Amino acid sequence: MCNLGFDSSFNAFLAFADISFLPPLGLYFILSFYNYRSKYLLLAFLPALLFVIYYASIINQFNVNACTVFYAIYKYPQGDLYGFFYYTPVLVTMFFLIRGIREANDQKVVHLSKVLLSAYVLISIPVMIAFIFAFFGRMTLVHSIVSIMCKFAVLLAFAVTYFALNNKKANE
């Protein structure tokens, strides 16, 4: 965003609006894979929708505070609350993947679940490191975690692509 001159408040808002729906979408994706059906599953999207609506009303409060080649630091309101609602579906997705691995009888389901779980664990490493640094008073990584996670999400994208190409059940 920074190097191309897209560091306006509106573009930062669009980036947040876009990524807000990824964790509940991942949860929905996994639960669909395990044939879990519930009308309440769509409630997982409600926090993301509420944040997008809220953030749309205060777009001018989004700021890009710092830009480097590797990350950008954004200033946005309710960051801790946003983080809680962002990472909760990620953790729930990991829980269901672990449960799916333990309960599945089909080795292909186990393999594909392990691929996705590995990707989720790998993309969680920067967050865990950021929280450890924050515990010791080093907040820089916490402030830049949104941007860093976007780069790590490429790992999850590769895992989902592998999953989609190798999941014959869904392809049929």
PLY file of the C-alpha trace (Angstrom):
ply
format ascii 1.0
element vertex 172
property float x
property float y
property float z
element edge 171
property int vertex1
property int vertex2
end_header
0.00 0.00 0.00
2.71 2.41 0.98
5.05 2.06 -1.96
2.23 2.53 -4.48
0.76 5.57 -2.75
-2.35 3.81 -1.49
-1.81 4.78 2.14
-4.96 6.89 2.51
-7.44 6.34 5.34
-10.00 4.95 2.89
-7.58 2.38 1.47
-6.52 1.31 4.97
-10.22 0.87 5.81
-10.74 -1.24 2.66
-7.84 -3.47 3.67
-9.34 -3.97 7.13
-12.81 -4.57 5.70
-11.38 -7.20 3.37
-9.37 -9.13 5.97
-12.12 -8.94 8.60
-14.13 -11.62 6.84
-11.26 -14.07 6.32
-11.29 -15.80 9.76
-15.04 -16.51 9.81
-14.80 -17.58 6.17
-12.02 -20.01 7.11
-14.16 -21.39 9.93
-17.12 -21.76 7.60
-14.88 -23.49 5.05
-13.58 -26.04 7.59
-16.96 -26.77 9.10
-18.40 -27.28 5.61
-15.58 -29.72 4.89
-16.57 -31.72 7.97
-20.25 -31.52 6.93
-21.22 -29.51 9.98
-24.42 -27.62 9.29
-25.95 -25.01 11.56
-28.01 -21.91 10.98
-25.96 -20.27 13.76
-22.71 -20.60 11.81
-23.46 -17.37 9.96
-23.25 -15.56 13.32
-19.48 -15.96 13.05
-19.61 -13.24 10.38
-21.51 -10.80 12.60
-18.49 -9.27 14.43
-16.71 -8.68 11.12
-19.81 -7.05 9.68
-20.25 -4.85 12.74
-16.60 -3.76 12.65
-16.85 -2.91 8.95
-19.95 -0.82 9.60
-18.34 0.86 12.61
-15.07 1.51 10.80
-16.94 2.85 7.76
-18.40 5.55 10.00
-14.95 6.65 11.21
-12.75 6.12 8.16
-10.82 9.31 8.85
-9.42 7.75 12.05
-7.50 5.15 10.04
-3.91 6.22 9.56
-0.79 4.60 8.23
1.78 5.61 10.85
4.85 3.96 9.36
5.79 2.22 6.15
8.76 0.01 5.45
9.47 -2.54 2.77
8.37 -5.34 5.14
5.42 -3.89 7.03
3.14 -0.96 7.68
1.87 0.24 11.05
-1.76 1.27 11.10
-3.56 3.36 13.66
-7.19 2.34 14.02
-9.70 2.50 16.85
-10.62 -0.48 19.02
-7.59 -2.47 17.87
-7.57 -4.85 20.84
-11.28 -5.60 20.49
-10.87 -6.05 16.76
-7.98 -8.45 17.40
-10.06 -10.49 19.83
-12.87 -10.92 17.31
-10.38 -11.51 14.50
-8.39 -14.27 16.21
-11.28 -16.05 17.92
-12.51 -17.72 14.67
-8.89 -18.60 13.86
-8.53 -20.43 17.19
-11.93 -22.09 16.78
-10.93 -23.22 13.29
-7.72 -24.72 14.67
-9.76 -26.50 17.37
-12.07 -28.05 14.75
-9.10 -29.07 12.60
-7.50 -30.86 15.56
-10.81 -32.52 16.37
-11.28 -33.47 12.72
-7.82 -35.05 12.58
-8.56 -37.11 15.70
-12.03 -38.24 14.61
-11.60 -38.79 10.86
-11.43 -42.30 9.47
-10.50 -41.25 5.95
-6.73 -40.77 5.57
-7.23 -38.16 2.86
-9.38 -36.08 5.25
-6.69 -36.45 7.91
-3.94 -35.42 5.48
-5.80 -32.38 4.16
-6.74 -31.35 7.71
-3.10 -31.59 8.77
-2.04 -29.42 5.84
-4.52 -26.73 6.82
-3.73 -27.00 10.54
-0.01 -26.67 9.80
-0.67 -23.52 7.81
-2.82 -22.05 10.59
-0.11 -22.82 13.15
2.58 -21.26 10.95
0.62 -18.06 10.42
0.02 -17.86 14.18
3.73 -17.83 15.03
4.21 -14.08 14.40
1.21 -13.34 16.64
2.62 -15.47 19.45
6.02 -13.81 19.10
4.36 -10.38 19.10
2.53 -11.18 22.35
5.76 -12.42 23.95
7.53 -9.21 22.92
4.58 -7.15 24.21
4.82 -8.92 27.56
8.37 -7.55 27.82
7.28 -4.06 26.77
8.33 -4.24 23.12
5.19 -3.17 21.25
6.54 -2.58 17.73
5.68 -6.06 16.50
2.18 -5.85 17.99
1.59 -2.57 16.17
2.75 -4.00 12.86
1.17 -7.46 13.22
-1.71 -6.73 10.83
0.70 -6.03 8.00
3.02 -8.90 8.87
0.11 -11.34 9.02
-0.88 -10.36 5.49
2.49 -11.61 4.29
2.23 -14.83 6.30
-1.29 -15.41 4.95
0.35 -16.43 1.68
1.24 -19.70 3.45
-2.42 -20.28 4.23
-3.36 -19.40 0.65
-0.96 -22.08 -0.63
-2.39 -24.61 1.84
-5.96 -23.81 0.80
-4.97 -24.10 -2.86
-3.36 -27.49 -2.20
-6.45 -28.51 -0.27
-8.80 -27.46 -3.07
-6.79 -29.22 -5.75
-6.59 -32.45 -3.74
-10.08 -32.59 -2.28
-11.93 -34.81 -4.72
-14.98 -34.91 -2.46
-15.57 -31.21 -2.97
-14.63 -31.34 -6.64
-17.31 -33.94 -7.37
0 1
1 2
2 3
3 4
4 5
5 6
6 7
7 8
8 9
9 10
10 11
11 12
12 13
13 14
14 15
15 16
16 17
17 18
18 19
19 20
20 21
21 22
22 23
23 24
24 25
25 26
26 27
27 28
28 29
29 30
30 31
31 32
32 33
33 34
34 35
35 36
36 37
37 38
38 39
39 40
40 41
41 42
42 43
43 44
44 45
45 46
46 47
47 48
48 49
49 50
50 51
51 52
52 53
53 54
54 55
55 56
56 57
57 58
58 59
59 60
60 61
61 62
62 63
63 64
64 65
65 66
66 67
67 68
68 69
69 70
70 71
71 72
72 73
73 74
74 75
75 76
76 77
77 78
78 79
79 80
80 81
81 82
82 83
83 84
84 85
85 86
86 87
87 88
88 89
89 90
90 91
91 92
92 93
93 94
94 95
95 96
96 97
97 98
98 99
99 100
100 101
101 102
102 103
103 104
104 105
105 106
106 107
107 108
108 109
109 110
110 111
111 112
112 113
113 114
114 115
115 116
116 117
117 118
118 119
119 120
120 121
121 122
122 123
123 124
124 125
125 126
126 127
127 128
128 129
129 130
130 131
131 132
132 133
133 134
134 135
135 136
136 137
137 138
138 139
139 140
140 141
141 142
142 143
143 144
144 145
145 146
146 147
147 148
148 149
149 150
150 151
151 152
152 153
153 154
154 155
155 156
156 157
157 158
158 159
159 160
160 161
161 162
162 163
163 164
164 165
165 166
166 167
167 168
168 169
169 170
170 171
